[in-house]
Amino acid sequence: MDGFDTVLKRAAEHHGGVDAVEQRLDPVKSARDLSRTGDDRILSQMTECVFQAGFSWKVIESKWDGFETVFQQFDPQKMAFLNDEELEAIGRDARVVRNMQKIITVPRNARFVLDIAETHGSFAKFIADWPLSDQVGLWEVFKKQGSRLGGATAQYFLRFVGKDSVVLSQDVVRCLKTCGALDTDKPTSKKALTQAQAAFNQWHEETGRPYTHLSRIAAMSVGPH
């Protein structure tokens, strides 16, 4: 497998040099700061990622203040006990995207948040404490215990909430294939996901860089965008 210096060189060639690449990398939130995130903000970000999946992100972002109001600022204690009548009313509310399959994920994911928080103190602490070298395992927790939180949705949630993390976007997958770390365009199997994790673990050991930065540079290495 190619070392990360090769990946960085490719990214620099596409984006005007190493300094230009570095300038596109945002600071990564510390585990300590992440652990302070309230469970309501966790549920809010989960819900936003669920609604963005397969839909226009800009539309969801433009309506998000309405979502916050309708879902009572995503208080998990309140959202976990929404009844059918309340959910049907939300499904008729123009302030949100009226997709019942996604609306019903809110109470389900509220219970997911509360169950994890009961065991670990808070959902954010659970995320912050999870080892970076086993992000595949964390994705599996979201897939099994959450509602519509599998695959890319979990990956984007973790990135947006501030976890130092990898997103296996199409560009990142292309990079991994080019580097000889993957032999598939769709790393959904446990074997392929483990291979992708191993590649990022190796690059992290080589460079000491955050996984978020490794992932961003990997995406930039396949071309200008």
Secondary structure as the mmCIF struct_conf table of DSSP 4:
data_model
#
loop_
_struct_conf.conf_type_id
_struct_conf.id
_struct_conf.beg_label_comp_id
_struct_conf.beg_label_asym_id
_struct_conf.beg_label_seq_id
_struct_conf.end_label_comp_id
_struct_conf.end_label_asym_id
_struct_conf.end_label_seq_id
HELX_RH_AL_P HELX_RH_AL_P1 PHE A 4 HIS A 15
TURN_TY1_P TURN_TY1_P1 GLY A 16 GLY A 16
BEND BEND1 GLY A 17 GLY A 17
HELX_RH_AL_P HELX_RH_AL_P2 VAL A 18 GLN A 23
TURN_TY1_P TURN_TY1_P2 ARG A 24 ARG A 24
HELX_LH_PP_P HELX_LH_PP_P1 LEU A 25 SER A 30
HELX_RH_AL_P HELX_RH_AL_P3 ALA A 31 SER A 35
TURN_TY1_P TURN_TY1_P3 ARG A 36 ARG A 36
HELX_RH_AL_P HELX_RH_AL_P4 ASP A 39 GLN A 52
TURN_TY1_P TURN_TY1_P4 ALA A 53 GLY A 54
BEND BEND2 PHE A 55 PHE A 55
HELX_RH_AL_P HELX_RH_AL_P5 TRP A 57 SER A 62
TURN_TY1_P TURN_TY1_P5 LYS A 63 LYS A 63
HELX_RH_AL_P HELX_RH_AL_P6 TRP A 64 VAL A 70
TURN_TY1_P TURN_TY1_P6 PHE A 71 PHE A 71
HELX_RH_3T_P HELX_RH_3T_P1 GLN A 72 PHE A 74
HELX_RH_AL_P HELX_RH_AL_P7 PRO A 76 MET A 79
TURN_TY1_P TURN_TY1_P7 ALA A 80 PHE A 81
HELX_RH_AL_P HELX_RH_AL_P8 ASP A 84 GLY A 91
TURN_TY1_P TURN_TY1_P8 ARG A 92 ARG A 92
TURN_TY1_P TURN_TY1_P9 ALA A 94 ARG A 95
BEND BEND3 VAL A 96 VAL A 96
HELX_RH_AL_P HELX_RH_AL_P9 MET A 100 ILE A 103
TURN_TY1_P TURN_TY1_P10 ILE A 104 ILE A 104
HELX_RH_AL_P HELX_RH_AL_P10 THR A 105 HIS A 120
BEND BEND4 GLY A 121 SER A 122
HELX_RH_AL_P HELX_RH_AL_P11 PHE A 123 ASP A 129
BEND BEND5 TRP A 130 TRP A 130
HELX_RH_3T_P HELX_RH_3T_P2 LEU A 132 ASP A 134
HELX_RH_AL_P HELX_RH_AL_P12 GLN A 135 GLN A 145
BEND BEND6 GLY A 146 ARG A 148
HELX_RH_AL_P HELX_RH_AL_P13 GLY A 151 VAL A 161
TURN_TY1_P TURN_TY1_P11 GLY A 162 GLY A 162
HELX_RH_AL_P HELX_RH_AL_P14 GLN A 170 THR A 178
TURN_TY1_P TURN_TY1_P12 CYS A 179 GLY A 180
BEND BEND7 ALA A 181 ALA A 181
BEND BEND8 ASP A 183 ASP A 183
BEND BEND9 ASP A 185 ASP A 185
BEND BEND10 SER A 189 SER A 189
HELX_RH_AL_P HELX_RH_AL_P15 LYS A 190 THR A 207
HELX_RH_AL_P HELX_RH_AL_P16 TYR A 211 MET A 220
TURN_TY1_P TURN_TY1_P13 SER A 221 VAL A 222
BEND BEND11 GLY A 223 GLY A 223
#
